[in-house]
Amino acid sequence: MTRPDNGSAWVYAGFWIRVWASVIDSVLLLFLIFPLLSLIPGAARDSAAASRLFSPSGRINFDALTPAPPGPLHILLYWILPAAVVMIFWLTRAATPGKMAIGARVVDAQSGERLRPGQSLLRYLGYYVSTLPLGLGLIWVGIDSRKQGWHDKLANTVVIRRRRTVEPVHFEAADESSGAHTGWNNE
């Protein structure tokens, strides 16, 4: 892994900054997937279900509450396409667009290098493990010392970002002979 630019250091990316990255990624995936929904037969059926909930006689139409069974296009758009896009970004850029926006990378926890394909798949599948118990595996990022969620621990990854190192403020000593002062407590 390359060292960050002078004046900055790699730090573990925390919970809230990763939430923002996830929001960015979700919005971008929505813009990718939404136009493709028109290709799925019956996709509009689910959105119009509320209008068909009651029959003209006033009886409840329970068929309107039954979602359309997932077909191959549904599986492709909702499961395979997002997984493929995310893993391709991890493998080629070490970050999704959201993580790039916050200056973060997903790297191997031992070497700091880019993820291997199997590691990328394991991390993605780990999202499901992390979300099943009420999202506890994702919340774990805020608790863990290395800011790893369960999906990170499962795949042996960390999310890092560049942070500027803080330089202490240095003041030149006031030259008493010239009458220079700092402006504070001028007694």
Secondary structure, 3 states (H helix, E strand, C coil): CCCCCCCEEEEECCHHHHHHHHHHHHHHHHHHHHHHHHHCCCHHHHHCHHHHCECCCCCECHHHHCCCCCCHHHHHHHHHHHHHHHHHHHHHHCCCHHHHHCCEEEEECCCCCCCCHHHHHHHHHHHHHHHCCCCHHHHHHHCCCCCCCHHHHHHCEEEEEEEECCCCCCCCCCCCCCCCCCCCCCC
